[in-house]
Amino acid sequence: MIILYCGAISGNLLIMVLYLVSKTLQSPMYFFITQLSLCDILVTTDIVPILLHTIMYGVSTMTLIGCFIQLSFFLLSDTSECFLLSVMSYDRYLAICNPLHYHSIMTHHFCVTSVRVIWLVAFILTLINIISIYSLHFCGPHIIDHFYCDYEPILQLSCSDTSIIQKMNLLLGFLIATGPFIIIVMSYVYIVMTVLKIPSNTRIHKAFSTCSSHLIVVSMFYGTLMAVYMFPTKGQSLTLSKILSLMYTVLTPLLNPIIYSLRNKDIKEAFLKLKCNNL
């Protein structure tokens, strides 16, 4: 587990460093990838240290405030990642379907403003969630059979009526997860329609190769997200729920930088250049 944690942190930090030092990576796509790496570092750092403590000692104690803080960073990173993936799909849509206007729309100002709005909206939505949970009454037992403070396990600790909060959470979940997912699907429908009209097989391959990494990351993220949160938890065993959550919070942040590195020529070249300069 320590190896996975170090690998996830190192891989995502490397992506961010390469973007900062390499002139060839100064484009909107790589700027958004660095923000995605920031989300992965945030969620991994938030979850894994407590998980390691639980593995070593069999149990881990945390104050209620500490539990809310952990949940806050978890919700903030996940909400931001949902929005970032949708903006990245829009970036690919413009690059393939509307290339003549790509640079006039995807300016540095637009990208920075988009990221600021994403983090601000994610912070506001997270704050709404945390305030709503904090207003509940917790009467014990204060035991969570999970390796981090997730939304549903915390609600199960409350002896208050949580029906209103659950309905509100369903609405926020639609805005945070389903809304961006619809944007992603629509973007790739237009991308596929545009690519199929291209007469050259070489250009078709090039167009799909620019989207493949993003598609893999989206599939992993939303696949585990739906498995953990959108399917009925009563039909899952507790062990299965924990395994899916582990994939969602640890394995995905580890694989994201690997996927973008292995399938991206620019990142490979930037890494080799940085390596040669340090020799």
Disulfide bonds with the S-S distance in Angstrom:
Cys67-Cys149 1.93
Cys139-Cys159 2.20
